[in-house]
């Protein structure tokens, strides 16, 4: 029986977390009267509206993407001490969007926001220490900030802690703790964070830090796969191919392998090749698998969770 033992380890996002997409964006159009009114309100010094406009221009949704204007609005909001805007400015500098990349400047803004308890700023500081971006690498500091952030339910910090305890040697730490990994990956998964689900499923599949439970493994592989995670799709295909916790279903296995391969996943591509070479499906089975792939693409999938 085939057992893939695949684990798509997705490390915590670094200092330059793409806050633009985390925070979301308005769908307003620049010619919409409501948008014009928002601009006028921002001119009167409403920091929340100012930062909303910063997000609009940074995302380029509903308006032409303009980092210069986004930064201007973020600065206006940050001048009022608005923590989300301070975090946003930190991300601009960390990523070098509209300004020269400057980790020292990014850290100053992150610290300002973190002093106010902003969970995304706390997470970003933790990532800076974890990766040595603008500061000396220090995992004790990274864990401190991630834990503060995760205590507020910040999903990115929950995932970061889960990944650290799963494979700490990436950060130069060999104290792997699968029980802690499962705890934090479960919290992130319950918030629909894609990066955590596949790895949580792997823990259940192999009984690492939790009791071996193929039904829980299937649940989380499926949830991640249905949201488009390529490694989870490959893992789910493997379970259908091997009959691990489900009846053997070669058509369903080939469907998930095909979806994974479409994204360039090595495991998915290899499994499709194996099917083509050793597991010849009948024309009807191939047609059915193709139809299931098409149905998958026709479905809408939820986006990643936004910052709380």
Secondary structure, DSSP 8 states (H G I E B T S, - for coil): --------------TT--HHHHH------TTSHHHHHHHHHHHTT-HHHHHHHHHHHHHTSSS---HHHHHHHHHHHHHTT-HHHHHHHHHHHHHTSSS---HHHHHHHHHHHHHTT-HHHHHHHHHHHHHTSSS---HHHHHHHHHHHHTTT-HHHHHHHHHHHHSGGGGT-----HHHHHHHHHHHHHTT-HHHHHHHHHHHHHTSSS---HHHHHHHHHHHHHTT-HHHHHHHHHHHHHTSSS---HHHHHHHHHHHHHTT-HHHHHHHHHHHHHS---HHHHHHHHHHHHHHHHS---------
